Amino acid sequence: MIYNATQRELADKIEPGLSNWKDWKWQLKHSIKSLETFEYLTGIKFDDEEREGLKKTFEKFPLSITPYYLSLINTKNYRNDPVFKQAFGSVEELITLKSELRDPLSEDKDSPVEGITHRYPDRVLMHVSNICAMYCRHCTRKRKVGDVDYVPSKKQLAKGIEYIRNTPQIRDVLLSGGDPFMLPDEKIDWLLSEIHDIPHVEIIRIGTRIPVVLPYRVTDNLVSILKKYQPLWINTHFNHPNEITTSSKEALAKLADAGFPLGNQSVLLADVNDCPRIMKCLLHKLVQNRVRPYYLYQCDLSEGLSHFRTPIGKGIEIMESLIGHTSGFARPIYVIDAPGGGGKIPLMPNYIISWSTNKVVLRNYEGVITTYKEPDSYEPKKCDRDCENCNLELNLNEVDESEAIGIEKLLSDACDTISLIPENNERMQRREDNV
Ligand SMILES: *Cc1c(COP(=O)(O)O)cnc(C)c1O
């Protein structure tokens, strides 16, 4: 069954009378990969100059749109359409600024074995394929998009699995790509069972845009495979309320009914969702569909994304419009992924106005300024990480033996470090020279 007239019309143009619109393989087989097909199916016509620029763009960053996602474009006002902007290229992608990088997050540098990015102490990112149902124009891994060479074999994936097995600190494995749901059912089953079998892996996460761009991929068979590997968390990637449709709602409901906690990661994109009202509308629709907003990303410094970037101030403004103004669980954490591989850094408006040993002055979302009186009776606990002799109760089997690092280490009573000093600090070098 097809839900609307636009989709019926498109289906008939693609394959007269025979359409299997809701068959995800049919959708992929008929993905729009050329300018000509795009023009034919949408009735949109570009002038010669623009066509030439677009062709160059697609040579560098290929085009691929599912018929379903194409059907969400309002062809009458496509220049302002959020789906069009995310799916169809723009000649601006050919502009590369000095500050932009091919691999802004240094994912390739932080890779101990092919396909794994190990950035945080207890979790890894595993790139399980390079294929996506739709090539997002704002992709942070644009450098790899359409790299048909990279569809890792079981043997290659096994190297990553081996690394996880040999690294007991890893308790959380995040499958990403490409889109993990683009793998065949059988390979997903195999991959999840291999990872699930590793005793120290406590949870598996899947990052996917399938519910947004190819919701029919969420089949009963896929869901029944996934159900074998709980606890499994699924994060999707909706950026605009127009992406929440009857079809995507059905896919989300299947996943939520099967018991997977659902999250959403959005990217803040200029002229797509850089508006507090659009963002709030999206977040409300997500929670109505049992999806918990997780992150709102500042757009990365990837090559060809400059036209999508907003100032950080726009993100702070959006967070200001959400905190206090809507349900706490409807708002994401706004983060910037540190260029060079420093990981995600959370950003928010400031709520602490001032501080003394006795009182903290705070402001709320309405601008009310209030004070919190600190306790008189708090007995400072000096923690030397000797949990056995501490009056707080922690089952010693559950103690995380890792040492404090970073700022946590500076705060720790069990550690004498008083400062963190950048490498090659000149002042420190002078000290050494003076010895
Ligand atoms: C985002 C990311 C993770 C997961 O981070 P969370 O904050 O736990 O969601 C893990 N590894 C890498 C390399 C990442 O970029």
Ligand as a Chemical Component Dictionary entry (heavy atoms), coordinates in Angstrom:
data_LIG
# 
_chem_comp.id                   LIG 
_chem_comp.type                 NON-POLYMER 
_chem_comp.pdbx_formal_charge   0 
_chem_comp.three_letter_code    LIG 
# 
loop_
_chem_comp_atom.comp_id 
_chem_comp_atom.atom_id 
_chem_comp_atom.alt_atom_id 
_chem_comp_atom.type_symbol 
_chem_comp_atom.charge 
_chem_comp_atom.model_Cartn_x 
_chem_comp_atom.model_Cartn_y 
_chem_comp_atom.model_Cartn_z 
_chem_comp_atom.pdbx_ordinal 
LIG C1 C1 C 0 30.571 9.562  19.338 1  
LIG C2 C2 C 0 31.564 8.534  19.471 2  
LIG C3 C3 C 0 31.421 7.515  20.426 3  
LIG C4 C4 C 0 30.233 7.431  21.349 4  
LIG O1 O1 O 0 30.190 8.522  22.197 5  
LIG P1 P1 P 0 29.022 8.665  23.242 6  
LIG O2 O2 O 0 29.207 10.039 23.804 7  
LIG O3 O3 O 0 29.223 7.583  24.252 8  
LIG O4 O4 O 0 27.732 8.496  22.522 9  
LIG C5 C5 C 0 32.418 6.578  20.519 10 
LIG N1 N1 N 0 33.498 6.626  19.732 11 
LIG C6 C6 C 0 33.677 7.589  18.820 12 
LIG C7 C7 C 0 34.913 7.606  17.992 13 
LIG C8 C8 C 0 32.709 8.575  18.656 14 
LIG O5 O5 O 0 32.875 9.532  17.733 15 
# 
loop_
_chem_comp_bond.comp_id 
_chem_comp_bond.atom_id_1 
_chem_comp_bond.atom_id_2 
_chem_comp_bond.value_order 
_chem_comp_bond.pdbx_ordinal 
LIG C1 C2 SING 1  
LIG C2 C3 SING 2  
LIG C2 C8 DOUB 3  
LIG C3 C4 SING 4  
LIG C3 C5 DOUB 5  
LIG C4 O1 SING 6  
LIG O1 P1 SING 7  
LIG P1 O2 DOUB 8  
LIG P1 O3 SING 9  
LIG P1 O4 SING 10 
LIG C5 N1 SING 11 
LIG N1 C6 DOUB 12 
LIG C6 C7 SING 13 
LIG C6 C8 SING 14 
LIG C8 O5 SING 15 
# 
